[in-house]
Amino acid sequence: MSTLALAVRDSSTMLRRNLLHARRYPSLTLNLLLTPVMLLLLFVYIFGDVMSAGIAGGGADRSAYIAYVVPGILLMTIGSTVIGAAVSVSTDMSEGIIARFRTMAIHRGSVLIGHVVGSVLQSVASVVLVGAVAVAIGFRSTDATVLEWLAAFGLLALFALALTWIAVGMGMASPNAEAASNSAMPLILLPLISSAFTPIDAMPGWFQPIAEYQPFTPAIETLRGLLLGTEIGHNGWLAVGWSIALAALGYRWSTASFKRDPQ
């Protein structure tokens, strides 16, 4: 069997293993998924009228704020879901199953690939679920073409891949599952200081560069442009650049940590 065929076979086995774990222990995924859903409902139904008035100078209604906030919530959903990958990897490392895998005749990279692909699939499923909740409460994207929808989906998948590799690196570097969960919390907190809930120009001047050039804001603005027809500008390139850079950084971090582990 060729090296490529061996890698695909073993990665598929590891992917199936991780998906079975997620199905048997759904509480972690559900807990992480509830955060963006609750924030969506909170900001729409509790703060929606006030926030929409601020965005449009007093002339907007709640439906306008639903359209504004949903792209940010979708990106936050990805940040929440990939924390499960950090916890899962850290659990495997601390419980010794990785050491067992090292004694078996399997492709070494398949262990990490199974975690990454499984997390990306869970992220996509979570985005679909949160998107369905958003549609149920009034979100509409009537002007987006099929190509724009495909581009939006591709951006979400690419961002999920990038954050998953970062989360895997965090899991590899953490001594236990609790530490992995805590170290991955910035993936949930960063969207709160982005343009997810309020425009950049409404923030204090000294804070605007921080919010504008962090990874989530360009991705959120690009998603808004694709789904709602707003100006994308340079945000598209920044979103793709951030995604590629984070994916490369997470991949190098994860694989280096995996190789340093005692044989």
Steps between C-alpha positions, in 0.01 A plus 500: 500500500634843405579765762212719380251213514621410849463860616145525359397167654636577845372858497153372414520259793604778739225725364242229563636457853467870578150526355393201708637671811307816415181298455542308825591808704299786349494715815822689416385586148157605624646720773731675255220538246262655751729803547453651150130407492439671832700806391300516178169494687630739766623766260200473269217491754651688797735753337370487142299823493765707677790358300323539165416862582865568572619338177263689271476828688164422651320392184546122509285226644582165656507319165788722386702401804428131440661536157795684652571262789452158336833490306688571823306233686583244228873571542462484878333160457815370334715642780281329757484163327873454441566518875375142499800406283741645758330306779489178297868517402609580856292210631662260254846623600442478874322163498778325310309395189750690284780290645302191404451629147876552471558127549261412216575485129300810407583822320623742766324805359163325494448561873503879459322493163212304651458764771520788251258363242255394771508846658449675165198279426355575843562873446319494167207312655489751787500793256209344310305455824564855623420629151169316513420669833591837344267438205224395740520834684509711184841498330477530121757526221292565192766674289778239525567296186585130494869583453492735799338232715768252391772756574349563845492127572859464380613784726328341800660162426845658453466696824387184680807315370731779618351523849493122533875474440556772761273313743687174437827676580348631823384151588844354434662762725253459789559256787133405533155558352410781743814695409430445130149637538628808681785567257256487206261757651646789288336332199165594658608834648661649187168537313371709792764765426445496123235652275264210579260704715584866434674694220870575537447877473274491807790378717757721679768626263788326679316167483395511134829365351487204741145413397557567131808290435440197718404180309124503559412849376618456136324163484179648641505798262568270204210277600274806528607613156427160345163446669370856539666689215706739714844623394772237546803706398830365631326277757477207258876477459556554870254223589664250264848609611417465869347156436802371309745645752313354799465162332873490422592612851267247662622220275867568576427537873295179514735282299807629685336427835394155380853415387653622828282268703703207638516207263 
